[in-house]
Amino acid sequence: AEAAELRARLRTVRHTVLVLSGKGGVGKSTFSALLAHGLAADETKQVALLDIDICGPSIPKMMGLEGEQVHQSGSGWSPVYVEENLGVMSVGFLLSSPDDAVIWRGPKKNGLIKQFLRDVDWGEVDYLIVDTPPGTSDEHLSIVQYLSATHIDGAVIVTTPQEVSLQDVRKEINFCRKVKLPIIGVVENMSGFVCPKCKNESQIFPPTTGGAEKMCQNLNVPLLGKVPLDPLIGKSCDRGQSFLAETPDSPATLSYRNIIQRIQEYCEQHHLQEEKIM
């Protein structure tokens, strides 16, 4: 009955993409926010961004929605909209203050994730982007289990070039394979820094073991692209603006656009394959 309920609610969602990372601080939520902005730049597409990072919900701030509240309607919870074609849902909208700590055990977190999937009225959606917390624990198992009632196109895994980060990403890839979650590919974030004045490139996080590229070759996983460090990305996120729209000519923006295009192509191909099977 529960699976049927979730199926009924999510039948209007065409593509679902999970954004994962092995550890915190690698830019996963930033990537989720910019992926949503990038997809929503096409006004013919309806995009939804679901933040299931229960203890560290940063999506409301990044999307410029701090202080917004969730509204209840006859058909369920209404998402908070950034644009007409970009809706957002996060536990951050349910807290009385952005500084409130969410001190919950696993079952309560799982209950809220289920509620987000069952009770939020997204309407017709082309892309549902799910921003997850770091790691491979309760929230990840729950979202994969609940979404298995419908379908998941796959996961995008975000890392930085250094071995400390790649170690945890290998665990994340292993997790995806164990729960049969397709891997769309890996994004290497903070991949080099070009000085805006002298144009010299520096490796802030040296890829001592060959970075994401070598890891992807070894594990037979696609590398979607590398995003260079740009201080304006952090500034745009703090202001709740889209970095892609504010700095269209930045090397990081061009890299993001290529990655987003590859994700779209993967999703369309995945959709066609599913239709053939059905």
C-alpha positions as CSV (number, residue, x, y, z in Angstrom):
1,A,0.0,0.0,0.0
2,E,2.9,2.3,0.9
3,A,4.6,1.6,-2.4
4,A,1.4,2.2,-4.3
5,E,1.0,5.6,-2.5
6,L,4.5,6.7,-3.4
7,R,4.0,5.5,-7.0
8,A,0.8,7.4,-7.3
9,R,2.4,10.6,-6.0
10,L,5.6,10.3,-8.1
11,R,4.1,9.1,-11.4
12,T,4.3,12.7,-12.7
13,V,8.1,12.8,-12.2
14,R,9.9,11.9,-15.4
15,H,13.5,11.8,-14.2
16,T,15.0,11.4,-10.8
17,V,18.7,12.1,-10.1
18,L,20.4,11.6,-6.7
19,V,23.4,13.8,-5.8
20,L,25.8,11.9,-3.5
21,S,29.2,12.5,-1.9
22,G,31.5,10.4,0.3
23,K,32.3,13.2,2.7
24,G,31.1,16.7,3.6
25,G,32.6,19.9,2.2
26,V,33.2,18.7,-1.4
27,G,30.5,21.0,-2.9
28,K,27.6,18.5,-3.2
29,S,24.8,20.9,-2.3
30,T,26.4,23.6,-4.5
31,F,26.3,21.1,-7.4
32,S,22.7,20.2,-6.6
33,A,21.6,23.8,-6.6
34,L,23.5,24.7,-9.8
35,L,22.2,21.5,-11.5
36,A,18.7,22.6,-10.7
37,H,19.3,26.1,-11.9
38,G,21.0,24.8,-15.1
39,L,18.1,22.5,-15.9
40,A,15.5,25.2,-15.1
41,A,17.2,27.6,-17.5
42,D,15.2,25.8,-20.2
43,E,11.7,27.3,-19.4
44,T,10.0,24.3,-21.0
45,K,11.3,22.1,-18.3
46,Q,9.8,21.8,-14.8
47,V,12.5,21.1,-12.2
48,A,12.2,20.1,-8.5
49,L,15.0,20.2,-5.9
50,L,14.5,18.0,-2.8
51,D,16.9,18.5,0.1
52,I,17.1,15.4,2.3
53,D,20.1,16.6,4.3
54,I,18.1,16.7,7.5
55,C,20.8,17.9,9.8
56,G,22.5,20.4,7.5
57,P,20.0,21.8,5.1
58,S,21.9,24.4,3.1
59,I,19.6,24.4,0.0
60,P,17.2,27.2,1.3
61,K,20.1,29.6,1.6
62,M,21.7,28.7,-1.7
63,M,18.4,29.1,-3.5
64,G,17.7,32.5,-1.9
65,L,14.7,31.0,0.0
66,E,15.8,31.5,3.7
67,G,12.8,32.3,5.9
68,E,10.2,30.8,3.6
69,Q,7.6,28.5,5.0
70,V,5.9,25.4,3.5
71,H,2.2,25.8,2.8
72,Q,-0.4,23.0,3.0
73,S,-3.0,22.7,0.3
74,G,-5.7,20.2,-0.4
75,S,-3.3,18.1,-2.5
76,G,-0.4,18.1,0.0
77,W,2.5,20.3,0.8
78,S,3.3,23.0,-1.8
79,P,7.0,23.4,-2.7
80,V,8.6,26.8,-2.4
81,Y,9.3,28.3,-5.8
82,V,12.4,30.1,-7.0
83,E,11.0,30.5,-10.5
84,E,7.8,29.3,-12.0
85,N,9.5,26.2,-13.2
86,L,11.8,25.5,-10.2
87,G,10.4,24.3,-6.9
88,V,12.3,23.4,-3.7
89,M,11.5,21.4,-0.6
90,S,13.8,21.2,2.5
91,V,13.6,20.6,6.2
92,G,15.0,24.1,6.5
93,F,11.5,25.5,5.6
94,L,10.1,23.6,8.7
95,L,12.5,25.1,11.2
96,S,11.7,28.3,13.2
97,S,15.3,29.6,12.7
98,P,18.2,28.6,10.3
99,D,20.3,28.1,13.5
100,D,18.0,25.4,14.9
101,A,19.7,22.1,15.3
102,V,17.8,19.0,14.1
103,I,18.6,16.3,16.8
104,W,16.7,13.3,15.4
105,R,17.3,9.6,15.4
106,G,17.2,7.5,12.2
107,P,13.5,6.5,12.2
108,K,12.3,10.2,12.5
109,K,14.6,11.2,9.6
110,N,13.3,8.3,7.5
111,G,9.7,9.4,8.3
112,L,10.3,12.9,7.1
113,I,11.9,11.7,3.9
114,K,8.9,9.4,3.2
115,Q,6.6,12.4,4.0
116,F,8.5,14.6,1.5
117,L,8.1,11.9,-1.2
118,R,4.5,11.1,-0.4
119,D,3.0,14.5,0.6
120,V,4.7,17.1,-1.6
121,D,2.6,18.1,-4.6
122,W,5.3,18.7,-7.3
123,G,2.8,18.6,-10.1
124,E,4.3,17.5,-13.5
125,V,8.1,17.4,-13.2
126,D,10.7,16.7,-15.8
127,Y,13.6,16.5,-13.3
128,L,13.6,15.7,-9.6
129,I,17.1,16.4,-8.1
130,V,17.7,14.9,-4.6
131,D,20.4,16.5,-2.5
132,T,21.6,13.9,0.1
133,P,23.8,14.2,3.2
134,P,27.4,12.9,3.0
135,G,28.0,9.2,3.5
136,T,26.1,5.9,3.0
137,S,23.7,5.7,6.0
138,D,20.0,5.9,7.0
139,E,18.9,8.7,4.6
140,H,20.6,7.1,1.6
141,L,19.1,3.6,2.2
142,S,15.6,5.2,2.8
143,I,15.6,7.3,-0.3
144,V,16.7,4.4,-2.5
145,Q,14.2,2.1,-0.9
146,Y,11.3,4.5,-1.2
147,L,12.2,5.6,-4.8
148,S,12.5,1.9,-5.9
149,A,8.7,1.9,-5.9
150,T,8.9,4.3,-8.9
151,H,12.3,4.7,-10.7
152,I,15.6,6.4,-10.3
153,D,17.6,7.4,-13.3
154,G,20.8,7.3,-11.3
155,A,23.3,9.0,-9.0
156,V,25.9,11.7,-9.6
157,I,28.8,11.5,-7.2
158,V,30.7,14.6,-6.2
159,T,34.4,14.6,-5.1
160,T,37.5,16.7,-4.8
161,P,40.8,15.6,-6.3
162,Q,42.7,14.6,-3.1
163,E,43.0,11.0,-2.0
164,V,41.2,11.7,1.4
165,S,38.1,12.5,-0.6
166,L,38.5,9.8,-3.2
167,Q,38.7,7.2,-0.4
168,D,35.2,7.9,0.7
169,V,33.9,8.2,-2.9
170,R,35.1,4.6,-3.5
171,K,32.8,3.6,-0.6
172,E,29.9,5.6,-2.2
173,I,30.4,3.8,-5.5
174,N,30.5,0.5,-3.7
175,F,27.2,1.5,-1.9
176,C,25.6,2.3,-5.3
177,R,26.5,-1.1,-6.7
178,K,25.3,-3.0,-3.6
179,V,21.9,-1.3,-3.7
180,K,21.7,-1.5,-7.5
181,L,21.6,2.3,-8.0
182,P,22.9,3.2,-11.4
183,I,25.8,5.6,-11.4
184,I,25.5,8.5,-14.0
185,G,29.1,9.5,-13.3
186,V,31.5,11.4,-11.0
187,V,32.1,15.2,-10.9
188,E,35.5,16.4,-9.7
189,N,34.9,19.7,-7.9
190,M,37.5,22.3,-6.9
191,S,39.7,20.9,-9.7
192,G,42.5,23.5,-9.9
193,F,42.4,27.3,-9.5
194,V,43.2,29.9,-12.2
195,C,44.3,33.2,-10.7
196,P,42.1,35.9,-12.1
197,K,45.1,38.3,-12.2
198,C,48.1,36.4,-13.4
199,K,46.2,33.5,-15.0
200,N,48.5,30.9,-13.5
201,E,46.8,27.6,-12.5
202,S,47.4,26.2,-9.0
203,Q,46.3,22.9,-7.6
204,I,44.7,23.8,-4.2
205,F,43.9,20.1,-3.7
206,P,46.7,18.2,-5.4
207,P,45.5,14.9,-7.0
208,T,48.3,12.8,-5.4
209,T,46.8,9.5,-6.7
210,G,45.6,10.8,-10.1
211,G,42.4,12.4,-8.9
212,A,38.9,11.4,-10.0
213,E,40.0,10.6,-13.5
214,K,42.3,7.8,-12.5
215,M,39.8,6.5,-9.9
216,C,37.0,6.5,-12.6
217,Q,39.3,4.5,-15.0
218,N,40.1,2.0,-12.2
219,L,36.5,1.5,-11.2
220,N,35.0,1.7,-14.7
221,V,32.7,4.7,-13.9
222,P,32.2,7.7,-16.2
223,L,33.9,11.0,-15.3
224,L,31.3,13.7,-16.1
225,G,33.7,16.6,-15.8
226,K,36.0,18.7,-13.7
227,V,34.9,22.0,-12.2
228,P,37.7,24.5,-11.4
229,L,37.6,26.6,-8.2
230,D,36.0,30.0,-8.5
231,P,35.5,32.3,-5.5
232,L,32.4,33.7,-7.1
233,I,30.6,30.3,-6.7
234,G,30.7,30.7,-2.9
235,K,29.6,34.3,-3.1
236,S,26.7,33.5,-5.4
237,C,25.6,30.6,-3.1
238,D,25.7,32.9,0.0
239,R,23.6,35.5,-1.8
240,G,21.1,32.8,-3.0
241,Q,21.8,33.6,-6.7
242,S,22.6,31.4,-9.7
243,F,26.3,31.4,-10.4
244,L,25.6,30.1,-13.9
245,A,23.4,33.2,-14.7
246,E,25.7,35.7,-12.9
247,T,29.0,34.6,-14.6
248,P,28.1,33.0,-17.9
249,D,31.6,33.2,-19.3
250,S,33.5,31.7,-16.3
251,P,35.4,28.4,-17.0
252,A,33.5,26.9,-14.1
253,T,30.2,27.8,-15.7
254,L,31.2,26.2,-19.0
255,S,32.3,23.1,-17.2
256,Y,29.0,23.0,-15.3
257,R,27.0,23.4,-18.5
258,N,28.9,20.5,-20.2
259,I,28.2,18.3,-17.1
260,I,24.5,19.2,-17.0
261,Q,24.2,18.4,-20.7
262,R,25.8,15.0,-20.2
263,I,23.3,14.3,-17.3
264,Q,20.4,15.3,-19.5
265,E,21.6,13.0,-22.3
266,Y,22.0,10.1,-19.9
267,C,18.5,10.6,-18.5
268,E,16.9,10.8,-22.0
269,Q,18.7,7.6,-23.0
270,H,17.7,5.9,-19.7
271,H,14.1,6.9,-20.3
272,L,14.1,5.4,-23.9
273,Q,15.6,2.1,-22.6
274,E,12.9,1.9,-19.9
275,E,10.2,2.5,-22.5
276,K,11.6,-0.3,-24.7
277,I,11.6,-2.7,-21.7
278,M,8.0,-1.8,-20.9
